[in-house]
């Protein structure tokens, strides 16, 4: 898939654990893990918004387009 979710990098940069982010954005750890590993086929804008708020970032910091 040419769109990648780069949540790992942001979590490391902000020193936040996946479990802590899951609590902050009110999403299950399992669903957040699916996003983090790139196995998700879709993401709701409301979820993206909450992740951006929790991490203090922009959607473009999380989602990357890589046609290769």
C-alpha positions in Angstrom: 0.0 0.0 0.0 1.5 3.4 -1.0 0.2 5.2 2.2 2.2 4.4 5.3 1.4 5.2 8.9 4.5 6.4 10.7 3.2 6.3 14.2 6.3 4.5 15.6 8.6 7.5 14.8 6.3 10.0 16.5 5.9 7.8 19.6 9.7 7.6 19.9 10.2 11.3 19.3 7.6 12.2 22.0 8.6 9.4 24.4 5.0 8.1 24.6 4.1 4.5 24.9 1.5 3.0 22.7 -0.7 2.1 25.7 -0.6 5.7 26.9 -1.6 7.0 23.5 -4.4 4.5 23.3 -5.8 5.9 26.6 -5.4 9.5 25.5 -7.2 9.0 22.2 -9.8 6.6 23.6 -9.0 3.8 21.2 -8.3 0.1 22.0 -4.7 -0.9 22.1 -5.5 -3.6 19.5 -6.8 -1.1 17.0 -4.0 1.4 17.6 -1.5 -1.5 17.1 -3.1 -2.2 13.7 -2.6 1.4 12.7 0.9 1.4 14.0 1.9 -1.7 12.1 0.4 -0.5 8.8 -2.2 -3.2 8.6 -5.2 -0.8 8.8 -7.1 -0.3 5.5 -8.8 2.9 6.7 -8.7 5.5 9.5 -11.5 7.8 10.6 -10.8 11.5 10.5 -12.0 11.7 14.1 -9.3 9.2 15.2 -6.7 11.0 13.2 -7.7 14.2 14.8 -7.4 12.8 18.3 -4.0 11.3 17.6 -2.8 14.6 16.2 -4.1 16.4 19.3 -2.4 13.9 21.7 0.9 14.0 19.8 0.9 17.7 18.9 1.4 16.9 15.2 -0.2 17.3 11.8 -1.8 14.5 9.8 1.1 14.7 7.3 3.4 13.7 10.2 1.5 10.5 10.6 0.6 9.6 7.0 3.2 9.3 4.3 2.7 8.6 0.6 5.3 6.2 -0.9 4.4 5.1 -4.4 7.3 2.6 -4.4 
